[in-house]
Amino acid sequence: MDMLYERSYSMKMGQVHLPGMDVFMANDPEVVRRVMVEDYEKFPKHALLHRTLKPLLGESIFTTNGAVWQRQRQLLDPAFESARLKAVFPLMLLAVNDMCDRLCNLRDGEVVNVEEAMTHVTADIIFRTILSMSLQESEARKIYQAFSRFQETALPISIDQIFHLSPWLVQPLTTWRNRKAAKEIRLLIDQSVRSRIEAMGTQLGSGKEDGMQEQGRDLLDAMLDSRITETGDRYGEAELVDQICMLFLAGHETSASALSWSLYLLALFPDAQEKAFQETRSVIGDRPPQYDDIGKMEYVRSVFREALRLYPPVGFFARESVEQTTLRDKFVRRGSTVVISPWLIHRHREYWQAPDDFNPERFGQEETHNSLRNAYLPFGLGPRICIGAGFALQESSLILAELLKHFRIELVADREPRPVGRLTIRSENGIWLKISKRS
Ligand code: HEM
């Protein structure tokens, strides 16, 4: 992220001409609305994004466009209605309890890479809420490592597809590592999805595995039930596997990133941590959390929203202009790339007061309303807005509340995290924090 100039945080619109590609960086809220909301069909997701993620996500809703995307979105929407989210709360809680047990089993005051711990719990939540299966420690580690390798290699491959800069042997080697990492992750998910579908057998649309009755219907049930009203069209099996791979990755990687940065900020600002802890004490006390508690923990939610502002997991959205047009005063050729960056917009000098400060209280303040309306987009905007935003807010409040209730989180000397822009905003060498049990 150091490569961004200070001027990027105050400009409205930037432009770079690269060989074979014009790139526009749009920070102006009006342009952002046009690209992502009003004219979103004229600025579809970038073909390069599709190519980069295809080995991992196949033909999934995250990268498709036009009629294919529309059908996929219609089929997926019902799985994320709020009643469904309430129904999967007990499944989320099981994963969060397991996370607390894992941390309790560590030495008191152990230094932990919270990126890895958050990846485990969020991946486990996706496994449980979609497939009613839990994720073993060894599988979680495999996924974390494979996905880190995938992320590291994805960017150089994309850059090389544009500029062809790598020495002749480097590109095939990087591609090989990238494909291998994608294959490892897909294999694990593929096997789980297929065995779950087989286990459901003839009970499609109404099935639960043994022992899962009391935990409510999972999201796969909802996806198998889903039909396009007018045509009766539904998911095919291969298509379902692609969507679940995508939900697994879009769902756990982003939340893990946001939660890890939230914990870092809480360690950096002990007063905020104490305030959030007191709130969880007064709302939940010593009993197990319930669904209705989530809405009552306003400060915990503000901490998470502020972490999403300062470290938005998806730091950049890439769109492609399908026709010649103008944006502000710039002439945009057909095929140009338009980048919208929550990372820049969330820290923009003109749109936010004290943009680099961590201040969860800002979310309740009158003067922040405009900033929130015009310059806050951690989940995107318009028809392509994140389908899992409600899911993410629910699981993250639950995870933070339970962590704060049981543990104190502190910084570790000489382990300052350094944000790097990969597929999500991660820390270069993990985020290491000291975790001690509260008495
Ligand atoms: C803090 C957590 C999360 C963040 C910050 C986040 C962010 C985003 C953003 C920014 C987009 C739009 C990207 C673009 O317009 O180019 C998006 C799309 C999407 N997200 Fe999330 N996401 C999160 C969690 C989740 C979860 C938990 C799920 C599902 C379980 C999910 C599923 C999706 C899907 C399916 C899309 C594609 C929607 C479409 O194109 O129609 N996300 N997410």
Residues whose N, C-alpha, C, O or C-beta is under 5 A from the ligand:
A	BS01	HEM	I61 F62 R73 L247 A250 G251 T254 S255 A258 P313 V314 F317 L377 P378 F379 G380 P383 R384 I385 C386 I387 G388 F391 A392
